[in-house]
Amino acid sequence: MQTVMDRLYDLAEPQAGYFTTAQARAVGVSKQELYYMRGRGDLRNVAHGIQRIVRFPATKHEDIMVACLWAGPRAVASHATAMVVYGIGETMPAVIHVTVPHRFRGKRSGVLVHQISLDSDEVTRRDGIPVTSPLRTIADVATSNPAGAVAGLSDALDRGIVHTADLQDAAERYPATGRLLRGST
């Protein structure tokens, strides 16, 4: 039989050690149990409704994971933030960009929420973080920062994150990427 901490660890492991109160409830952990575990020092409250298992090893981009959890279960890191997750380009955004598929009214300092419905092939995970696919990421960046998108695309090609065979499809699917590719030839 799993202990409460086992259930929380299973929940938090793919999310860099973090989970929401709602996720904990879904696996049968009550608010009272969470309160007790925070008091014992097993958990830390990092934001309203978001906990972290204290003993979970630190990972990079934890702030991005927290922003995604804050924005909801289908939120993903996107735009220049996704480039940081992939380690491509030269952009370090001033805010964390998160995309959600529905209207979202919450506000959080340092987080910019975009509302876009993404297809399933436009979402993946990288280092446990839900993130837009590399080509979707580059397309999003291309709409506001073409030079940053060019640098990101070059890095993605060099590192094998994106393949040249995929560029024609991306140019057709994402107009900003098509303009980017035509402009760099």
Buried (B, 14 or more C-beta within 10 A) or exposed (E): EEEBBEBBBEBBEEBBBBBBBEBBEEBEBEEEBBEEBBEEEBBBEBBEBBBBBEEBEEBEBBEBBBBBBBBBEBBBBBBBBBBBBBBBBEBEBEBBBBBBBEEBEEEBEEBBBBEEEBEEEBBBEBBBBBBBBBBBBBBBBBBEBBEBBBBBBBBBBEEEBBEEEBBEEBBEBBEBBBBBBEEEE
